[in-house]
Amino acid sequence: VTITVVCSILQTPTRERVVGFRAVLVVGENGRIEAVLDQSDPANEGAIQRALIEADEAIELPETTYLLPGLVDLHVHAPQWPQVGTGLDLPLERWLSEYTFPLEARYDNLEFAQHVWTDLVSTLLAHGTTTAVYYGSVHVDSTTSLARTC
């Protein structure tokens, strides 16, 4: 299935410059974006027409909305998800001993771990994080379960 998406895009060709334009994205059968065709460029007219005609599905987003790439989080301590935002007033050593270590010991229970992983991954996806590097538990079965959840 190929899909075309007519949408507004923002990009930053340099650090100092943000460019917005109306484009047609061509998404191939593998789910990857194969082309980004700027509608204001006359050289793209033929390619845009072919893409729209040949697509299995065409989606057009309003001009006032922008299609953004997924967010990337390169450092997620997955076992700490249930305690996010707790103990912020504590020194690190006390926070680890009172919150983190007791919580992380609970990941020997696969049912508990799976409940946390499902909530964590679905929450991050719902908020736009599509790529993450997750740090798991010392409990191998629980960490394997996290990988499968992703």
URNOR-V442068 format. One record per helix or strand of 2 or more residues. SS is the DSSP state (h for helix, s for strand). FROM is the first residue (numbers start at 1). LEN is the number of residues. If there is no record, write none. Layout:
# URNOR-V442068
SS|FROM|LEN + SS|FROM|LEN
This chain:
# URNOR-V442068
s|3|12 + s|17|11 + s|33|6 + h|42|13 + s|57|4 + s|71|7 + h|78|6 + h|92|17 + h|110|17 + s|129|7 + h|140|10
